Amino acid sequence: MRHREPSSAAKSSSRRNFLAASATVATGAALSQLAIQSRAYAAGTDVIKVGIVGCGGRCTGAAVNAMNVDPGAKLVAMCDLFMDRVQGKREMLKKQKPDQVDVPDDRCFAGFDGYKKVIACADVVLIANAAKFHPLHARAALDAGKHVFVEKPHGIDPKGIKDLIAACDFAKEKKLSIVSGLQSRFEPAYQETMKRIHDGAIGDIVTIEENFLRAPYVLSKRQPGMTELQYQCSTQYHFTWLSGDDVPQSLVHNVDRSLWAMRDQPPVKCHALAGRSSMTDPLYGNVFDHHSVIYEFANGVKLYAFCRTTDNCYNEVSSLIYGTKGRCNLLAGRIDGETKWSYAGPKANPYDVEVKALLDSVRKGEPINSGYHMARSTLATIMGQLSCYTGKEMKWDAVAASDFCYPPKPEECSFDMEPPVKPGPDGKYPTYVPGFTKLL
């Protein structure tokens, strides 16, 4: 039986369990707690100054999570490409957390360089904007000595993932925390279920099926007076150069769980079938509306991964793992076969707990680093998306070695530039054509 849950119901878990599960968490032993605190808090107080880069629902949600789990967390700076979004979300957050929101007009920033100003104001930076910019903004925050939460996906192309890996390595060197928005690794039910899989409860894994099937999301109509570039930036999920499309954007949670089940070995290759079927109106930009990717691991195990953003269709979100002795419905926390088991332990708010892990690490002087999985899982989805676009088999080693990026480079973006993609005479945007498109 498949487990269904809303697409917004991504999960996370307790910091204690996360630390126990991760073999790569930095201990911070070389850096005294006093030194961390002198950098992490406002002088003479227990306040942690939080800044957010991006004022969409996810980043403002992460700010609320931070204030939920830590009374000393105070939101002090906000930025977005558009000032009206900053001001609107500031008023919303003030109503929810009046005692923890202190963002005057001079700490509201807009434009492509607003992130630099937020970083200068904050101790902890929450990054959840267009994924194209995640590696650049994460590294800038770390360079400034700030701790970072960065939402998935953690890049949209191989060059971005190389930059992210360098940022994670830098964070370890400087004893700074970088926490991923791939919440599954924090979720107590997933952790306990995965432990049982690794202990042999379903035998050897034979195959995995991953589904993220749902209707289109976050659709934004063009507002009067917007330039073409402003419009594309206002609806970033629907343009590849900003979001990377739906395999990195959405299926990354599923792929991260699959790689976890496979003890974090990457797939060696993949091939894919994908395209646009019905979501062809200009409102949907230039992304595909359905993707199917088949990954193969070195031991022959295959992962069948599907995502879709189409109206009036069957929807499902699931992670189904099949072994020689049974099967696991991971999202339901259930194992069937020779072993029958269901998770009955504590549950946690997924979004609260992943941010709590970050803030606890700052307060205790014990930096944590999600680099052990966030880059690998994201790169696997990028490999799948490239196969979708080109129709070609993609191999892990070739993709990992590539410097391909969707132009322009993140640091070169400005509202003065030409849009990377433009609508045709019919108002529709050109899309990649499998079998003809060449990218790597």
Stockholm file with secondary structure:
# STOCKHOLM 1.0

chainA/1-440         MRHREPSSAAKSSSRRNFLAASATVATGAALSQLAIQSRAYAAGTDVIKVGIVGCGGRCTGAAVNAMNVDPGAKLVAMCDLFMDRVQGKREMLKKQKPDQVDVPDDRCFAGFDGYKKVIACADVVLIANAAKFHPLHARAALDAGKHVFVEKPHGIDPKGIKDLIAACDFAKEKKLSIVSGLQSRFEPAYQETMKRIHDGAIGDIVTIEENFLRAPYVLSKRQPGMTELQYQCSTQYHFTWLSGDDVPQSLVHNVDRSLWAMRDQPPVKCHALAGRSSMTDPLYGNVFDHHSVIYEFANGVKLYAFCRTTDNCYNEVSSLIYGTKGRCNLLAGRIDGETKWSYAGPKANPYDVEVKALLDSVRKGEPINSGYHMARSTLATIMGQLSCYTGKEMKWDAVAASDFCYPPKPEECSFDMEPPVKPGPDGKYPTYVPGFTKLL
#=GR chainA/1-440 SS CCCCCCTTCCCCCCHHHHHHHCTTCCCCTTSCHHHHHHHHSCTTSCCEEEEEECCSHHHHHHHHHHHHHCTTEEEEEEEESSHHHHHHHHHHHHHHCTTTBCCCGGGEEESTTHHHHHHHHCSEEEECSCGGGHHHHHHHHHHTTCEEEECSCSCSSHHHHHHHHHHHHHHHHTTCCEEESCGGGGCHHHHHHHHHHHTTTTCSEEEEEEEEEECCCCCCCCCTTCCHHHHHHHTGGGCHHHHCCHHHHTTHHHHHHHHHHTTTCCCSEEEEEEECSSCCSGGGTTCCSEEEEEEECTTSCEEEEEEEECTTSCCEEEEEEEESSEEEEGGGTEEEESSCEECCSCCCCHHHHHHHHHHHHHHHTCCCBTHHHHHHHHHHHHHHHHHHHHCSCEEHHHHHHCCCCCSSCGGGCCTTSCCSSCCCTTSCCCCCCTTTCCCC
#=GC SS_cons         CCCCCCTTCCCCCCHHHHHHHCTTCCCCTTSCHHHHHHHHSCTTSCCEEEEEECCSHHHHHHHHHHHHHCTTEEEEEEEESSHHHHHHHHHHHHHHCTTTBCCCGGGEEESTTHHHHHHHHCSEEEECSCGGGHHHHHHHHHHTTCEEEECSCSCSSHHHHHHHHHHHHHHHHTTCCEEESCGGGGCHHHHHHHHHHHTTTTCSEEEEEEEEEECCCCCCCCCTTCCHHHHHHHTGGGCHHHHCCHHHHTTHHHHHHHHHHTTTCCCSEEEEEEECSSCCSGGGTTCCSEEEEEEECTTSCEEEEEEEECTTSCCEEEEEEEESSEEEEGGGTEEEESSCEECCSCCCCHHHHHHHHHHHHHHHTCCCBTHHHHHHHHHHHHHHHHHHHHCSCEEHHHHHHCCCCCSSCGGGCCTTSCCSSCCCTTSCCCCCCTTTCCCC
//
